[in-house]
Amino acid sequence: MTIWRPLRAEIEARGLTQVQIANLLQMHQPDASLLVRGRLDKFSMTRLMQFAERLGLIVQLIGETGRSVAAWAPARIAAPCRAAEEGFAR
């Protein structure tokens, strides 16, 4: 699963401890440990996308015949989405 790589890369780039990860991503420390070790079976796709958002990442899902591909980029360098440009941002 490629979702974990950009999450882990951002966490490592920030030098976060498991306690800091837990606080930032609004989870318990044991779950932060699972995330850091790549044990993703406990986390839904929606939850992983929420983690990405809390880390300042954005996700773009691209559907292909019979499969989906996730592409990640830091929000600070990504183009704003059309909904945000139209005033529909959260």
N, C-alpha and C positions, 0 to 999 in steps of 0.2 A: 504494500500500500504506500503510495507516494505522498500521502498527506502528512505523514509524520516527519519526513525529512525537513521541510521548511520550518515546521514548528520547532523541531529540535535545533536547527541551525540558528533560529532567532533567539531561543533560550540560551544557547551556548555563547552567541555573540554578546548577549547582555550579561553573561556570567551570573545567572540567577541560581540561587540555592533552591532546594525542593520546597522549603517553607515559603520563599518568595514567589515561586511558581504557583503554589497552592493559593496564596493570597491574591495574586494577579488574575489567575484563571478561575477563581471562586470554586475551589475544590478542596478536598482534604489532602493532607501531605502524603498518605499512602497512594492516593490516586496520582499525585504528581510524580511519585516514584515510578509507577507503572508507565506513565506517559514518557518520562525520560528514557526508560529502558525499551520503549517501543512496543510495549504490551498493550495494544490498542483494542483488543477484543471487548473490553469493558465500555468503550466509548462509541457512541453512535456518530454517524457522519455529521449530523446536525451539531452535536456537541463539539466535535473537532473543528467545525467551521466557526463556532462561537469562540473557541480558544484562539483561532487565527485572528479573529476580529479584535479580541482583547489584547493581542500582541501587536496590533497595528498592521496586520497582513490582510490582504483581500484575496478572495478565491473566485476563479472563473471556471465554471463547469462547462465543458464542451462535449456535447453528445456526438457519438459516432455510431455507426451501425452496430447495434447490440452492446455497446459499452459506453461508459463515461470516462472522461479524462479530466483531472483537476490540474489547473495551472495556478501557481501562487506567485505573488509579487508583494514587496513591501508597499504599504499604502502610501508612504511618503513619496514614492516615485511613480505610482500607478496613475493612470488617467482617471478622472472622476467618472462615475457611472452616469448614464443619461438621466436616471430618476433623480439623482442629486442635483444635476444641472437644472432640472425642471422644478425643483423645490419640494420633492417628495422624500427627501432624506429623513432618516429617523431623528 
